[in-house]
Amino acid sequence: MSYSAQERRSGVQLVSALLLMLSLSGCSSMDVIVASSINALNGTTVKISCVFTSCYKMDVTKFAMNWTYQETLNDTQELFMTYYKKRGMVPLRSERFGERVTFAGNLDKNDLSITLSNVQLEDEGIYNCYVRNPPDRIQGHGIIQLNVVTELPPPRDSTIAVAIGASVGGALALLILSMVVVKCLRRHRKQELISEEKMEEEGKLEAEGVAEEGTKQP
């Protein structure tokens, strides 16, 4: 079973988002991390990721989790996978999915991901990942829009992206350099003005001194 490069990138993004949330924010409540949208090629296998963070370690006697499907937000949700205390994550009988849904996560790592094999056009829709981990009072909820396509879009030309990036980077470098030069010129001019004012002041003092000596002479 193999996954596309796009799916691997989605997994990396999810892990990165999880690490970022853990490093930048304190643990105050449950968070569910999912990709808001996933594209799947018709007839292939797709991984639908769902990871949660919680201040509390998972208690298998209190933990609850459900995966549901709905065609649109206005449609009734169809439960197709749930958590049982003694059996763990269990796929339920579903006319839509049959035996094509399997658990692909790791409960010890708060990973509730699933895989959907032999993706069909009818599988397109909204996938809901519901999590409850007492004593957290808030129920976590992740929403994923699955889009089923008959062909994946061609990869973007990286040469154009590199050229644009280089242009923007070059312009930014010139802007920074210009700002540094202007700042240095202003500082240099300010120093010159201070020197001129100091010289004028010294000249006045010398002239006053000569005038005083002239008045003192008989």
Salt bridges, closest charged atoms under 4 A:
GLU71 OE2 - ARG96 NH2 3.35
GLU78 OE1 - ARG96 NE 3.54
ASP123 OD2 - ARG100 NH1 2.82
GLU192 OE2 - HIS188 NE2 2.97
GLU192 OE1 - ARG189 NH1 3.34
